[in-house]
Amino acid sequence: MTDDERAIRELVEAWMACSKAGDLSALLDLMTDDVIFLTPGGKPFGKEAFAAASKNMKNVAIEARSEIQELCIFGDWAYMRSYIEMTATPRDGGAPLRRTGNTLTILRKEADGRWRLARDANLLAAEKS
């Protein structure tokens, strides 16, 4: 495993840990300033909209697992195809929402030498019971 591959895998682990901990500041630091997210049925959005949506999730516990299925690195750019399982449980005792699906992520190594998420196409859908 190369240093870059290890760093990207550590970024994914950090993303999952920060999501679980509700650490928005650390999550935002894992993204480029010009990050773009794509989700089914929605308009593309960036870092500011991600932060606003995350602030509305303070009363939700997130448990997630990501399995990297493909990771290719080309200099300071990389893409990653992953399968994610995520459960969001309201802390007020509401019913948990489980989403699963695939993502296609583009990462960029920035001037500080750190890999960050630059583009993310998230195809997670609610699991049917």
A tleap script that builds the chain and sets N, CA, C and O, in Angstrom:
source leaprc.protein.ff14SB
mol = sequence {
  NMET THR ASP ASP GLU ARG ALA ILE ARG GLU
  LEU VAL GLU ALA TRP MET ALA CYS SER LYS
  ALA GLY ASP LEU SER ALA LEU LEU ASP LEU
  MET THR ASP ASP VAL ILE PHE LEU THR PRO
  GLY GLY LYS PRO PHE GLY LYS GLU ALA PHE
  ALA ALA ALA SER LYS ASN MET LYS ASN VAL
  ALA ILE GLU ALA ARG SER GLU ILE GLN GLU
  LEU CYS ILE PHE GLY ASP TRP ALA TYR MET
  ARG SER TYR ILE GLU MET THR ALA THR PRO
  ARG ASP GLY GLY ALA PRO LEU ARG ARG THR
  GLY ASN THR LEU THR ILE LEU ARG LYS GLU
  ALA ASP GLY ARG TRP ARG LEU ALA ARG ASP
  ALA ASN LEU LEU ALA ALA GLU LYS CSER
}
set mol.1.N position { 0.857 -1.179 0.000 }
set mol.1.CA position { 0.000 0.000 0.000 }
set mol.1.C position { 0.900 1.238 0.000 }
set mol.1.O position { 1.836 1.333 0.793 }
set mol.2.N position { 0.608 2.180 -0.894 }
set mol.2.CA position { 1.393 3.409 -0.968 }
set mol.2.C position { 0.996 4.365 0.156 }
set mol.2.O position { -0.046 4.196 0.789 }
set mol.3.N position { 1.836 5.364 0.394 }
set mol.3.CA position { 1.517 6.380 1.404 }
set mol.3.C position { 0.228 7.117 1.047 }
set mol.3.O position { -0.580 7.419 1.925 }
set mol.4.N position { 0.033 7.409 -0.252 }
set mol.4.CA position { -1.181 8.105 -0.673 }
set mol.4.C position { -2.419 7.245 -0.436 }
set mol.4.O position { -3.434 7.748 0.046 }
set mol.5.N position { -2.349 5.968 -0.764 }
set mol.5.CA position { -3.501 5.092 -0.533 }
set mol.5.C position { -3.805 5.008 0.964 }
set mol.5.O position { -4.967 5.057 1.369 }
set mol.6.N position { -2.774 4.882 1.768 }
set mol.6.CA position { -2.965 4.827 3.220 }
set mol.6.C position { -3.625 6.126 3.709 }
set mol.6.O position { -4.542 6.087 4.529 }
set mol.7.N position { -3.159 7.265 3.207 }
set mol.7.CA position { -3.721 8.559 3.626 }
set mol.7.C position { -5.194 8.672 3.236 }
set mol.7.O position { -5.996 9.200 4.007 }
set mol.8.N position { -5.557 8.186 2.055 }
set mol.8.CA position { -6.958 8.250 1.624 }
set mol.8.C position { -7.818 7.322 2.477 }
set mol.8.O position { -8.927 7.688 2.865 }
set mol.9.N position { -7.318 6.136 2.770 }
set mol.9.CA position { -8.072 5.214 3.632 }
set mol.9.C position { -8.236 5.811 5.039 }
set mol.9.O position { -9.280 5.637 5.669 }
set mol.10.N position { -7.221 6.501 5.522 }
set mol.10.CA position { -7.325 7.175 6.822 }
set mol.10.C position { -8.340 8.318 6.768 }
set mol.10.O position { -9.051 8.559 7.744 }
set mol.11.N position { -8.412 9.020 5.642 }
set mol.11.CA position { -9.409 10.074 5.472 }
set mol.11.C position { -10.815 9.480 5.589 }
set mol.11.O position { -11.675 10.061 6.251 }
set mol.12.N position { -11.058 8.333 4.954 }
set mol.12.CA position { -12.375 7.681 5.026 }
set mol.12.C position { -12.689 7.289 6.468 }
set mol.12.O position { -13.804 7.508 6.940 }
set mol.13.N position { -11.718 6.714 7.166 }
set mol.13.CA position { -11.918 6.350 8.570 }
set mol.13.C position { -12.223 7.587 9.416 }
set mol.13.O position { -13.100 7.557 10.279 }
set mol.14.N position { -11.494 8.667 9.162 }
set mol.14.CA position { -11.727 9.912 9.895 }
set mol.14.C position { -13.122 10.455 9.607 }
set mol.14.O position { -13.799 10.939 10.515 }
set mol.15.N position { -13.558 10.378 8.342 }
set mol.15.CA position { -14.895 10.856 7.969 }
set mol.15.C position { -15.955 10.105 8.772 }
set mol.15.O position { -16.873 10.713 9.322 }
set mol.16.N position { -15.822 8.783 8.835 }
set mol.16.CA position { -16.806 7.972 9.566 }
set mol.16.C position { -16.788 8.321 11.055 }
set mol.16.O position { -17.844 8.449 11.675 }
set mol.17.N position { -15.598 8.474 11.626 }
set mol.17.CA position { -15.485 8.802 13.049 }
set mol.17.C position { -16.043 10.195 13.348 }
set mol.17.O position { -16.730 10.380 14.353 }
set mol.18.N position { -15.758 11.163 12.497 }
set mol.18.CA position { -16.260 12.528 12.703 }
set mol.18.C position { -17.784 12.578 12.547 }
set mol.18.O position { -18.463 13.304 13.273 }
set mol.19.N position { -18.307 11.811 11.607 }
set mol.19.CA position { -19.763 11.751 11.429 }
set mol.19.C position { -20.423 11.200 12.685 }
set mol.19.O position { -21.421 11.739 13.163 }
set mol.20.N position { -19.859 10.126 13.209 }
set mol.20.CA position { -20.405 9.509 14.423 }
set mol.20.C position { -20.328 10.468 15.605 }
set mol.20.O position { -21.267 10.564 16.395 }
set mol.21.N position { -19.205 11.178 15.724 }
set mol.21.CA position { -18.999 12.096 16.851 }
set mol.21.C position { -19.750 13.418 16.675 }
set mol.21.O position { -19.860 14.195 17.624 }
set mol.22.N position { -20.264 13.679 15.476 }
set mol.22.CA position { -20.927 14.957 15.223 }
set mol.22.C position { -19.942 16.110 15.170 }
set mol.22.O position { -20.297 17.245 15.487 }
set mol.23.N position { -18.707 15.830 14.771 }
set mol.23.CA position { -17.645 16.842 14.731 }
set mol.23.C position { -17.627 17.531 13.361 }
set mol.23.O position { -16.848 17.170 12.479 }
set mol.24.N position { -18.491 18.515 13.206 }
set mol.24.CA position { -18.641 19.208 11.934 }
set mol.24.C position { -17.363 19.923 11.514 }
set mol.24.O position { -17.003 19.896 10.338 }
set mol.25.N position { -16.682 20.554 12.442 }
set mol.25.CA position { -15.452 21.271 12.112 }
set mol.25.C position { -14.413 20.333 11.495 }
set mol.25.O position { -13.770 20.681 10.504 }
set mol.26.N position { -14.252 19.156 12.075 }
set mol.26.CA position { -13.292 18.181 11.537 }
set mol.26.C position { -13.752 17.658 10.183 }
set mol.26.O position { -12.928 17.446 9.294 }
set mol.27.N position { -15.057 17.445 10.010 }
set mol.27.CA position { -15.580 17.000 8.714 }
set mol.27.C position { -15.284 18.029 7.631 }
set mol.27.O position { -14.837 17.675 6.540 }
set mol.28.N position { -15.528 19.284 7.927 }
set mol.28.CA position { -15.303 20.339 6.944 }
set mol.28.C position { -13.830 20.412 6.544 }
set mol.28.O position { -13.512 20.768 5.409 }
set mol.29.N position { -12.937 20.079 7.465 }
set mol.29.CA position { -11.506 20.100 7.175 }
set mol.29.C position { -11.088 18.940 6.258 }
set mol.29.O position { -9.993 18.958 5.697 }
set mol.30.N position { -11.951 17.942 6.110 }
set mol.30.CA position { -11.667 16.807 5.228 }
set mol.30.C position { -12.101 17.083 3.789 }
set mol.30.O position { -11.937 16.232 2.915 }
set mol.31.N position { -12.654 18.277 3.541 }
set mol.31.CA position { -13.154 18.662 2.221 }
set mol.31.C position { -12.328 19.808 1.648 }
set mol.31.O position { -11.762 20.616 2.385 }
set mol.32.N position { -12.271 19.863 0.316 }
set mol.32.CA position { -11.698 21.040 -0.333 }
set mol.32.C position { -12.684 22.191 -0.169 }
set mol.32.O position { -13.864 21.961 0.092 }
set mol.33.N position { -12.215 23.416 -0.317 }
set mol.33.CA position { -13.116 24.563 -0.204 }
set mol.33.C position { -14.149 24.583 -1.328 }
set mol.33.O position { -15.246 25.115 -1.157 }
set mol.34.N position { -13.795 23.997 -2.491 }
set mol.34.CA position { -14.712 24.004 -3.642 }
set mol.34.C position { -15.443 22.671 -3.816 }
set mol.34.O position { -15.887 22.350 -4.919 }
set mol.35.N position { -15.571 21.894 -2.741 }
set mol.35.CA position { -16.223 20.592 -2.802 }
set mol.35.C position { -17.635 20.701 -3.394 }
set mol.35.O position { -18.331 21.694 -3.185 }
set mol.36.N position { -18.038 19.681 -4.125 }
set mol.36.CA position { -19.392 19.599 -4.673 }
set mol.36.C position { -19.953 18.211 -4.335 }
set mol.36.O position { -19.292 17.195 -4.550 }
set mol.37.N position { -21.177 18.186 -3.804 }
set mol.37.CA position { -21.877 16.949 -3.507 }
set mol.37.C position { -23.035 16.780 -4.477 }
set mol.37.O position { -23.759 17.732 -4.769 }
set mol.38.N position { -23.202 15.574 -4.967 }
set mol.38.CA position { -24.320 15.219 -5.849 }
set mol.38.C position { -25.138 14.140 -5.152 }
set mol.38.O position { -24.597 13.132 -4.699 }
set mol.39.N position { -26.445 14.361 -5.070 }
set mol.39.CA position { -27.342 13.385 -4.455 }
set mol.39.C position { -28.559 13.186 -5.366 }
set mol.39.O position { -28.914 14.087 -6.127 }
set mol.40.N position { -29.194 12.023 -5.294 }
set mol.40.CA position { -30.345 11.773 -6.162 }
set mol.40.C position { -31.465 12.792 -5.938 }
set mol.40.O position { -31.864 13.048 -4.802 }
set mol.41.N position { -31.958 13.359 -7.013 }
set mol.41.CA position { -33.097 14.260 -6.958 }
set mol.41.C position { -32.819 15.650 -6.417 }
set mol.41.O position { -33.736 16.465 -6.318 }
set mol.42.N position { -31.585 15.935 -6.070 }
set mol.42.CA position { -31.268 17.246 -5.523 }
set mol.42.C position { -30.285 18.000 -6.400 }
set mol.42.O position { -29.624 17.419 -7.260 }
set mol.43.N position { -30.201 19.291 -6.170 }
set mol.43.CA position { -29.227 20.111 -6.891 }
set mol.43.C position { -27.855 19.922 -6.249 }
set mol.43.O position { -27.768 19.649 -5.052 }
set mol.44.N position { -26.794 20.061 -7.020 }
set mol.44.CA position { -25.451 19.995 -6.436 }
set mol.44.C position { -25.302 21.070 -5.356 }
set mol.44.O position { -25.858 22.163 -5.466 }
set mol.45.N position { -24.539 20.735 -4.311 }
set mol.45.CA position { -24.321 21.705 -3.238 }
set mol.45.C position { -22.884 21.611 -2.754 }
set mol.45.O position { -22.187 20.625 -2.993 }
set mol.46.N position { -22.463 22.658 -2.071 }
set mol.46.CA position { -21.078 22.755 -1.628 }
set mol.46.C position { -20.921 22.700 -0.120 }
set mol.46.O position { -21.798 22.231 0.606 }
set mol.47.N position { -19.794 23.187 0.320 }
set mol.47.CA position { -19.379 23.107 1.718 }
set mol.47.C position { -20.336 23.856 2.656 }
set mol.47.O position { -20.683 23.366 3.730 }
set mol.48.N position { -20.753 25.051 2.228 }
set mol.48.CA position { -21.637 25.851 3.083 }
set mol.48.C position { -22.976 25.155 3.300 }
set mol.48.O position { -23.478 25.117 4.424 }
set mol.49.N position { -23.556 24.608 2.242 }
set mol.49.CA position { -24.835 23.898 2.364 }
set mol.49.C position { -24.665 22.609 3.170 }
set mol.49.O position { -25.553 22.235 3.936 }
set mol.50.N position { -23.524 21.929 3.000 }
set mol.50.CA position { -23.244 20.734 3.798 }
set mol.50.C position { -23.235 21.095 5.277 }
set mol.50.O position { -23.832 20.393 6.094 }
set mol.51.N position { -22.554 22.196 5.626 }
set mol.51.CA position { -22.464 22.627 7.018 }
set mol.51.C position { -23.842 22.965 7.575 }
set mol.51.O position { -24.171 22.582 8.698 }
set mol.52.N position { -24.646 23.677 6.798 }
set mol.52.CA position { -25.989 24.046 7.259 }
set mol.52.C position { -26.843 22.804 7.497 }
set mol.52.O position { -27.541 22.718 8.507 }
set mol.53.N position { -26.794 21.851 6.583 }
set mol.53.CA position { -27.581 20.619 6.739 }
set mol.53.C position { -27.082 19.830 7.948 }
set mol.53.O position { -27.881 19.241 8.676 }
set mol.54.N position { -25.782 19.816 8.161 }
set mol.54.CA position { -25.216 19.074 9.293 }
set mol.54.C position { -25.642 19.683 10.622 }
set mol.54.O position { -25.885 18.958 11.587 }
set mol.55.N position { -25.734 20.999 10.681 }
set mol.55.CA position { -26.169 21.662 11.916 }
set mol.55.C position { -27.597 21.274 12.270 }
set mol.55.O position { -27.969 21.262 13.444 }
set mol.56.N position { -28.403 20.955 11.250 }
set mol.56.CA position { -29.776 20.520 11.486 }
set mol.56.C position { -29.856 19.068 11.943 }
set mol.56.O position { -30.940 18.582 12.264 }
set mol.57.N position { -28.717 18.366 11.977 }
set mol.57.CA position { -28.676 16.958 12.348 }
set mol.57.C position { -28.075 16.741 13.739 }
set mol.57.O position { -27.678 15.624 14.075 }
set mol.58.N position { -28.006 17.793 14.542 }
set mol.58.CA position { -27.367 17.679 15.859 }
set mol.58.C position { -28.072 16.679 16.763 }
set mol.58.O position { -27.429 16.079 17.624 }
set mol.59.N position { -29.355 16.485 16.594 }
set mol.59.CA position { -30.104 15.571 17.442 }
set mol.59.C position { -30.286 14.203 16.807 }
set mol.59.O position { -31.241 13.485 17.105 }
set mol.60.N position { -29.350 13.852 15.924 }
set mol.60.CA position { -29.393 12.562 15.242 }
set mol.60.C position { -28.053 11.859 15.448 }
set mol.60.O position { -26.992 12.447 15.239 }
set mol.61.N position { -28.120 10.604 15.857 }
set mol.61.CA position { -26.899 9.795 16.005 }
set mol.61.C position { -26.646 9.078 14.678 }
set mol.61.O position { -27.542 8.448 14.115 }
set mol.62.N position { -25.417 9.186 14.195 }
set mol.62.CA position { -25.046 8.576 12.917 }
set mol.62.C position { -24.107 7.392 13.161 }
set mol.62.O position { -23.099 7.513 13.856 }
set mol.63.N position { -24.453 6.275 12.590 }
set mol.63.CA position { -23.580 5.096 12.556 }
set mol.63.C position { -23.388 4.766 11.081 }
set mol.63.O position { -24.368 4.646 10.345 }
set mol.64.N position { -22.154 4.620 10.644 }
set mol.64.CA position { -21.911 4.353 9.229 }
set mol.64.C position { -20.703 3.450 9.045 }
set mol.64.O position { -19.795 3.403 9.875 }
set mol.65.N position { -20.725 2.748 7.944 }
set mol.65.CA position { -19.611 1.887 7.544 }
set mol.65.C position { -19.391 2.078 6.058 }
set mol.65.O position { -20.342 2.087 5.276 }
set mol.66.N position { -18.139 2.230 5.669 }
set mol.66.CA position { -17.788 2.413 4.266 }
set mol.66.C position { -16.824 1.311 3.844 }
set mol.66.O position { -15.843 1.027 4.532 }
set mol.67.N position { -17.115 0.706 2.720 }
set mol.67.CA position { -16.242 -0.317 2.159 }
set mol.67.C position { -15.722 0.183 0.812 }
set mol.67.O position { -16.480 0.298 -0.152 }
set mol.68.N position { -14.435 0.476 0.756 }
set mol.68.CA position { -13.827 0.937 -0.492 }
set mol.68.C position { -13.738 -0.259 -1.442 }
set mol.68.O position { -13.143 -1.284 -1.111 }
set mol.69.N position { -14.335 -0.112 -2.620 }
set mol.69.CA position { -14.337 -1.196 -3.598 }
set mol.69.C position { -13.327 -0.964 -4.712 }
set mol.69.O position { -12.894 -1.902 -5.383 }
set mol.70.N position { -12.960 0.295 -4.897 }
set mol.70.CA position { -11.981 0.631 -5.934 }
set mol.70.C position { -11.340 1.951 -5.547 }
set mol.70.O position { -12.023 2.887 -5.131 }
set mol.71.N position { -10.028 2.020 -5.688 }
set mol.71.CA position { -9.303 3.252 -5.386 }
set mol.71.C position { -8.163 3.385 -6.386 }
set mol.71.O position { -7.274 2.535 -6.447 }
set mol.72.N position { -8.197 4.460 -7.172 }
set mol.72.CA position { -7.165 4.715 -8.179 }
set mol.72.C position { -6.600 6.105 -7.959 }
set mol.72.O position { -7.346 7.070 -7.794 }
set mol.73.N position { -5.274 6.203 -7.958 }
set mol.73.CA position { -4.584 7.460 -7.683 }
set mol.73.C position { -3.787 7.859 -8.919 }
set mol.73.O position { -3.066 7.048 -9.500 }
set mol.74.N position { -3.931 9.129 -9.311 }
set mol.74.CA position { -3.253 9.691 -10.477 }
set mol.74.C position { -2.586 10.993 -10.055 }
set mol.74.O position { -3.174 12.064 -10.208 }
set mol.75.N position { -1.379 10.919 -9.532 }
set mol.75.CA position { -0.696 12.125 -9.074 }
set mol.75.C position { -1.407 12.722 -7.868 }
set mol.75.O position { -1.529 12.079 -6.825 }
set mol.76.N position { -1.881 13.973 -8.023 }
set mol.76.CA position { -2.567 14.663 -6.928 }
set mol.76.C position { -4.078 14.502 -6.985 }
set mol.76.O position { -4.798 15.206 -6.277 }
set mol.77.N position { -4.566 13.598 -7.805 }
set mol.77.CA position { -5.996 13.317 -7.925 }
set mol.77.C position { -6.237 11.829 -7.713 }
set mol.77.O position { -5.373 11.004 -8.011 }
set mol.78.N position { -7.398 11.494 -7.205 }
set mol.78.CA position { -7.763 10.094 -7.025 }
set mol.78.C position { -9.269 9.966 -7.134 }
set mol.78.O position { -10.008 10.919 -6.889 }
set mol.79.N position { -9.714 8.773 -7.505 }
set mol.79.CA position { -11.134 8.493 -7.396 }
set mol.79.C position { -11.320 7.228 -6.595 }
set mol.79.O position { -10.448 6.360 -6.551 }
set mol.80.N position { -12.480 7.140 -5.961 }
set mol.80.CA position { -12.781 6.022 -5.086 }
set mol.80.C position { -14.250 5.649 -5.266 }
set mol.80.O position { -15.131 6.509 -5.258 }
set mol.81.N position { -14.490 4.372 -5.426 }
set mol.81.CA position { -15.859 3.843 -5.484 }
set mol.81.C position { -16.068 3.062 -4.202 }
set mol.81.O position { -15.270 2.189 -3.860 }
set mol.82.N position { -17.144 3.376 -3.490 }
set mol.82.CA position { -17.388 2.774 -2.178 }
set mol.82.C position { -18.843 2.339 -2.030 }
set mol.82.O position { -19.738 2.818 -2.727 }
set mol.83.N position { -19.040 1.420 -1.102 }
set mol.83.CA position { -20.384 1.024 -0.689 }
set mol.83.C position { -20.532 1.455 0.761 }
set mol.83.O position { -19.679 1.160 1.598 }
set mol.84.N position { -21.624 2.159 1.053 }
set mol.84.CA position { -21.827 2.709 2.394 }
set mol.84.C position { -23.133 2.195 2.981 }
set mol.84.O position { -24.153 2.103 2.298 }
set mol.85.N position { -23.074 1.865 4.259 }
set mol.85.CA position { -24.266 1.563 5.049 }
set mol.85.C position { -24.319 2.593 6.157 }
set mol.85.O position { -23.337 2.788 6.873 }
set mol.86.N position { -25.479 3.268 6.310 }
set mol.86.CA position { -25.589 4.346 7.276 }
set mol.86.C position { -26.945 4.272 7.969 }
set mol.86.O position { -27.973 4.050 7.329 }
set mol.87.N position { -26.931 4.461 9.283 }
set mol.87.CA position { -28.165 4.531 10.054 }
set mol.87.C position { -28.179 5.844 10.817 }
set mol.87.O position { -27.230 6.170 11.531 }
set mol.88.N position { -29.267 6.598 10.662 }
set mol.88.CA position { -29.451 7.859 11.383 }
set mol.88.C position { -30.597 7.647 12.374 }
set mol.88.O position { -31.728 7.362 11.980 }
set mol.89.N position { -30.288 7.790 13.658 }
set mol.89.CA position { -31.281 7.543 14.701 }
set mol.89.C position { -31.527 8.829 15.484 }
set mol.89.O position { -30.606 9.366 16.099 }
set mol.90.N position { -32.770 9.330 15.465 }
set mol.90.CA position { -33.078 10.534 16.255 }
set mol.90.C position { -32.833 10.260 17.745 }
set mol.90.O position { -33.216 9.212 18.264 }
set mol.91.N position { -32.196 11.206 18.413 }
set mol.91.CA position { -31.895 11.027 19.839 }
set mol.91.C position { -33.156 11.124 20.704 }
set mol.91.O position { -33.117 10.796 21.890 }
set mol.92.N position { -34.271 11.571 20.121 }
set mol.92.CA position { -35.518 11.679 20.882 }
set mol.92.C position { -36.311 10.371 20.865 }
set mol.92.O position { -37.453 10.328 21.324 }
set mol.93.N position { -35.710 9.312 20.340 }
set mol.93.CA position { -36.387 8.019 20.329 }
set mol.93.C position { -37.159 7.725 19.060 }
set mol.93.O position { -37.850 6.709 18.983 }
set mol.94.N position { -37.057 8.586 18.068 }
set mol.94.CA position { -37.746 8.340 16.798 }
set mol.94.C position { -37.177 7.128 16.074 }
set mol.94.O position { -36.137 6.590 16.455 }
set mol.95.N position { -37.863 6.717 15.042 }
set mol.95.CA position { -37.452 5.543 14.273 }
set mol.95.C position { -36.167 5.825 13.496 }
set mol.95.O position { -36.027 6.886 12.888 }
set mol.96.N position { -35.236 4.882 13.516 }
set mol.96.CA position { -33.999 5.051 12.751 }
set mol.96.C position { -34.269 4.979 11.252 }
set mol.96.O position { -35.177 4.280 10.803 }
set mol.97.N position { -33.468 5.710 10.492 }
set mol.97.CA position { -33.539 5.680 9.033 }
set mol.97.C position { -32.247 5.049 8.548 }
set mol.97.O position { -31.155 5.524 8.861 }
set mol.98.N position { -32.379 3.979 7.785 }
set mol.98.CA position { -31.209 3.272 7.273 }
set mol.98.C position { -31.091 3.543 5.784 }
set mol.98.O position { -32.057 3.398 5.034 }
set mol.99.N position { -29.902 3.936 5.367 }
set mol.99.CA position { -29.617 4.174 3.950 }
set mol.99.C position { -28.400 3.343 3.559 }
set mol.99.O position { -27.455 3.191 4.332 }
set mol.100.N position { -28.448 2.820 2.361 }
set mol.100.CA position { -27.324 2.062 1.827 }
set mol.100.C position { -27.147 2.430 0.365 }
set mol.100.O position { -28.080 2.894 -0.290 }
set mol.101.N position { -25.950 2.220 -0.132 }
set mol.101.CA position { -25.725 2.460 -1.545 }
set mol.101.C position { -24.278 2.767 -1.860 }
set mol.101.O position { -23.383 2.628 -1.027 }
set mol.102.N position { -24.090 3.184 -3.081 }
set mol.102.CA position { -22.750 3.420 -3.620 }
set mol.102.C position { -22.440 4.905 -3.711 }
set mol.102.O position { -23.330 5.748 -3.822 }
set mol.103.N position { -21.152 5.191 -3.660 }
set mol.103.CA position { -20.676 6.555 -3.867 }
set mol.103.C position { -19.506 6.513 -4.844 }
set mol.103.O position { -18.780 5.523 -4.933 }
set mol.104.N position { -19.346 7.595 -5.561 }
set mol.104.CA position { -18.168 7.791 -6.400 }
set mol.104.C position { -17.571 9.117 -5.961 }
set mol.104.O position { -18.208 10.166 -6.064 }
set mol.105.N position { -16.353 9.057 -5.475 }
set mol.105.CA position { -15.715 10.211 -4.851 }
set mol.105.C position { -14.436 10.570 -5.593 }
set mol.105.O position { -13.650 9.698 -5.964 }
set mol.106.N position { -14.243 11.863 -5.801 }
set mol.106.CA position { -12.987 12.367 -6.352 }
set mol.106.C position { -12.274 13.107 -5.234 }
set mol.106.O position { -12.859 13.946 -4.549 }
set mol.107.N position { -11.001 12.781 -5.062 }
set mol.107.CA position { -10.193 13.386 -4.006 }
set mol.107.C position { -9.039 14.154 -4.625 }
set mol.107.O position { -8.579 13.838 -5.722 }
set mol.108.N position { -8.575 15.171 -3.901 }
set mol.108.CA position { -7.459 15.980 -4.390 }
set mol.108.C position { -6.445 16.156 -3.264 }
set mol.108.O position { -6.806 16.435 -2.120 }
set mol.109.N position { -5.191 15.991 -3.604 }
set mol.109.CA position { -4.109 16.258 -2.654 }
set mol.109.C position { -3.793 17.742 -2.761 }
set mol.109.O position { -3.425 18.234 -3.828 }
set mol.110.N position { -3.939 18.442 -1.656 }
set mol.110.CA position { -3.781 19.889 -1.680 }
set mol.110.C position { -2.348 20.297 -1.346 }
set mol.110.O position { -1.501 19.458 -1.037 }
set mol.111.N position { -2.098 21.599 -1.415 }
set mol.111.CA position { -0.745 22.144 -1.236 }
set mol.111.C position { -0.119 21.755 0.100 }
set mol.111.O position { 1.104 21.679 0.213 }
set mol.112.N position { -0.955 21.509 1.118 }
set mol.112.CA position { -0.427 21.115 2.426 }
set mol.112.C position { -0.085 19.623 2.494 }
set mol.112.O position { 0.340 19.128 3.538 }
set mol.113.N position { -0.275 18.900 1.366 }
set mol.113.CA position { 0.052 17.478 1.308 }
set mol.113.C position { -1.057 16.561 1.769 }
set mol.113.O position { -0.898 15.341 1.747 }
set mol.114.N position { -2.195 17.131 2.193 }
set mol.114.CA position { -3.321 16.321 2.685 }
set mol.114.C position { -4.330 16.049 1.577 }
set mol.114.O position { -4.640 16.922 0.767 }
set mol.115.N position { -4.829 14.835 1.560 }
set mol.115.CA position { -5.908 14.469 0.653 }
set mol.115.C position { -7.220 14.971 1.238 }
set mol.115.O position { -7.466 14.871 2.440 }
set mol.116.N position { -8.062 15.520 0.350 }
set mol.116.CA position { -9.387 15.982 0.769 }
set mol.116.C position { -10.423 15.600 -0.282 }
set mol.116.O position { -10.108 15.429 -1.460 }
set mol.117.N position { -11.646 15.472 0.166 }
set mol.117.CA position { -12.759 15.159 -0.716 }
set mol.117.C position { -13.093 16.385 -1.562 }
set mol.117.O position { -13.333 17.466 -1.025 }
set mol.118.N position { -13.108 16.218 -2.894 }
set mol.118.CA position { -13.375 17.333 -3.804 }
set mol.118.C position { -14.747 17.220 -4.477 }
set mol.118.O position { -15.423 18.230 -4.678 }
set mol.119.N position { -15.154 16.016 -4.820 }
set mol.119.CA position { -16.462 15.770 -5.443 }
set mol.119.C position { -16.985 14.452 -4.894 }
set mol.119.O position { -16.221 13.512 -4.673 }
set mol.120.N position { -18.308 14.391 -4.675 }
set mol.120.CA position { -18.888 13.166 -4.155 }
set mol.120.C position { -20.279 12.964 -4.745 }
set mol.120.O position { -21.175 13.789 -4.565 }
set mol.121.N position { -20.439 11.860 -5.448 }
set mol.121.CA position { -21.749 11.460 -5.978 }
set mol.121.C position { -22.259 10.361 -5.058 }
set mol.121.O position { -21.765 9.234 -5.076 }
set mol.122.N position { -23.250 10.708 -4.260 }
set mol.122.CA position { -23.754 9.839 -3.222 }
set mol.122.C position { -25.089 9.257 -3.689 }
set mol.122.O position { -26.058 9.988 -3.897 }
set mol.123.N position { -25.125 7.938 -3.852 }
set mol.123.CA position { -26.336 7.272 -4.336 }
set mol.123.C position { -27.034 6.473 -3.246 }
set mol.123.O position { -27.728 5.500 -3.542 }
set mol.124.N position { -26.860 6.866 -2.001 }
set mol.124.CA position { -27.516 6.170 -0.903 }
set mol.124.C position { -29.022 6.360 -0.995 }
set mol.124.O position { -29.515 7.449 -1.290 }
set mol.125.N position { -29.736 5.280 -0.737 }
set mol.125.CA position { -31.211 5.315 -0.758 }
set mol.125.C position { -31.731 4.650 0.502 }
set mol.125.O position { -31.069 3.796 1.091 }
set mol.126.N position { -32.939 5.058 0.907 }
set mol.126.CA position { -33.559 4.451 2.077 }
set mol.126.C position { -33.765 2.973 1.818 }
set mol.126.O position { -34.239 2.567 0.757 }
set mol.127.N position { -33.400 2.180 2.807 }
set mol.127.CA position { -33.580 0.738 2.697 }
set mol.127.C position { -35.050 0.410 2.841 }
set mol.127.O position { -35.730 0.960 3.708 }
set mol.128.N position { -35.541 -0.471 2.011 }
set mol.128.CA position { -36.946 -0.885 2.088 }
set mol.128.C position { -37.085 -2.002 3.096 }
set mol.128.O position { -36.307 -2.956 3.098 }
set mol.129.N position { -38.088 -1.875 3.957 }
set mol.129.CA position { -38.270 -2.889 5.011 }
set mol.129.C position { -39.165 -4.015 4.565 }
set mol.129.O position { -39.417 -4.944 5.332 }
savepdb mol mol.pdb
quit
